[in-house]
Structure formats: structure tokens, C-alpha cells
Amino acid sequence: MKLLARIGLAALLAATLAQMPQTASARHDRWHQDARERTHFVPSLAADRRISLEQAIDSVQRATGGRVLDAKDLGSQYRIKVLTRRGEVRVVIVDARTGAMSQ
């Protein structure tokens, strides 16, 4: 009985050792595949860039030559209220991503 147990244990150990390098190799390959996938799905930093509210205010002041009365961040755009040199109150909308202005 002891002989059969030793043979069985030796066979189990040999099978386990034979599989270990493959398992380690498979883990290594999987890790690199995961790293490539993570790199592939990283969003572009340029797509997330926004101009700041201060930059939007400066642009509107330069474009209108007026004085900013109020400025609000609405998420994807800024709403800037300006008193022009002619004494008119205008609302200028500035796209937060591109800096494009519209009235």
C-alpha cells in the first residue's frame, strides 16, 4: 500500500511540476494582453481638455472690448454677460472645449 501511495504522490507531483511552467507562461502572456487592452482603452487626454472659465472671460473681453458683468460655468459651455463699450449688455456663449464664441 505504501508503494502505491508513493507512486501516486510522485505521479501527482510530476504532473503538477509539468504544468507549472505553462501556467506561469500563460499568466505572463495574459498579463501582457491585459496591459495592451488597458493601453488601447485609455481615453485621449486631448478630448478631455477644456479651456478654463478665466480663459473664456479673457477671450470675450478681447473680442468685445467690454467689461464682464457675470460668468457662469454650464458644463460644456460658459455663459458670459458683457457690458460693451457702447453700453449694451450682451450674453456670449463660449464652448468649453473649443473656445468658440456665439451670441
C-alpha positions as CSV (number, residue, x, y, z in Angstrom):
1,M,0.0,0.0,0.0
2,K,2.8,2.4,0.9
3,L,4.4,1.8,-2.5
4,L,1.2,2.6,-4.4
5,A,0.7,5.8,-2.3
6,R,4.3,6.9,-3.1
7,I,3.8,6.2,-6.8
8,G,0.5,8.1,-6.8
9,L,2.1,11.0,-4.9
10,A,5.1,11.0,-7.3
11,A,2.8,11.0,-10.3
12,L,0.7,13.8,-8.9
13,L,3.9,15.9,-8.1
14,A,5.3,15.2,-11.6
15,A,2.0,16.3,-13.3
16,T,1.9,19.4,-11.2
17,L,5.5,20.3,-11.9
18,A,5.0,19.7,-15.6
19,Q,2.1,22.2,-15.7
20,M,3.8,24.9,-13.7
21,P,5.9,26.4,-16.4
22,Q,2.9,26.5,-18.8
23,T,0.8,28.2,-16.1
24,A,3.4,30.8,-15.4
25,S,3.9,31.4,-19.1
26,A,0.1,31.7,-19.5
27,R,-0.1,34.2,-16.7
28,H,2.8,36.1,-18.2
29,D,1.1,36.2,-21.6
30,R,-2.3,37.1,-20.0
31,W,-0.7,40.0,-18.1
32,H,0.8,41.5,-21.3
33,Q,-2.5,41.0,-23.1
34,D,-4.3,42.9,-20.3
35,A,-1.7,45.6,-20.4
36,R,-2.2,46.0,-24.2
37,E,-6.0,46.2,-23.7
38,R,-5.7,48.8,-21.0
39,T,-3.5,50.9,-23.1
40,H,-5.9,50.6,-26.0
41,F,-8.9,51.8,-24.0
42,V,-7.1,54.8,-22.4
43,P,-9.2,57.9,-23.5
44,S,-7.3,60.7,-25.3
45,L,-6.3,63.4,-22.9
46,A,-6.8,66.0,-25.6
47,A,-10.5,65.0,-25.8
48,D,-10.9,65.9,-22.1
49,R,-9.2,69.2,-22.2
50,R,-11.2,72.3,-21.6
51,I,-10.4,76.0,-21.6
52,S,-10.8,77.5,-18.2
53,L,-13.5,80.0,-17.3
54,E,-10.8,82.6,-16.9
55,Q,-9.5,81.9,-20.4
56,A,-13.1,82.2,-21.7
57,I,-13.5,85.5,-19.9
58,D,-10.3,86.9,-21.3
59,S,-11.3,85.8,-24.9
60,V,-14.6,87.5,-24.6
61,Q,-13.1,90.7,-23.2
62,R,-10.6,90.9,-26.0
63,A,-13.3,90.1,-28.6
64,T,-15.8,92.6,-27.4
65,G,-13.7,95.3,-25.7
66,G,-16.3,95.3,-22.9
67,R,-16.4,94.6,-19.2
68,V,-17.6,91.2,-17.9
69,L,-20.6,91.5,-15.6
70,D,-21.2,87.9,-14.9
71,A,-19.8,84.5,-15.9
72,K,-21.2,81.0,-15.3
73,D,-19.9,77.5,-16.0
74,L,-22.7,75.5,-17.5
75,G,-20.6,72.3,-18.0
76,S,-20.0,72.1,-21.8
77,Q,-20.1,75.9,-22.2
78,Y,-19.7,79.1,-20.4
79,R,-22.3,81.9,-20.3
80,I,-20.6,85.3,-20.1
81,K,-22.5,88.6,-19.7
82,V,-20.6,91.6,-21.0
83,L,-21.2,95.4,-21.0
84,T,-19.9,96.6,-24.3
85,R,-18.2,100.0,-24.9
86,R,-21.5,101.2,-26.4
87,G,-23.3,100.4,-23.2
88,E,-25.1,97.3,-24.5
89,V,-25.4,94.2,-22.4
90,R,-24.6,91.1,-24.4
91,V,-24.5,87.4,-23.5
92,V,-21.8,85.4,-25.1
93,I,-21.7,81.6,-25.0
94,V,-18.2,80.1,-25.2
95,D,-17.8,76.4,-26.0
96,A,-15.7,74.9,-23.1
97,R,-13.8,72.5,-25.3
98,T,-13.1,74.6,-28.4
99,G,-13.3,78.2,-27.1
100,A,-15.7,79.1,-30.0
101,M,-17.9,82.1,-29.2
102,S,-21.5,82.7,-30.1
103,Q,-24.1,85.2,-29.2
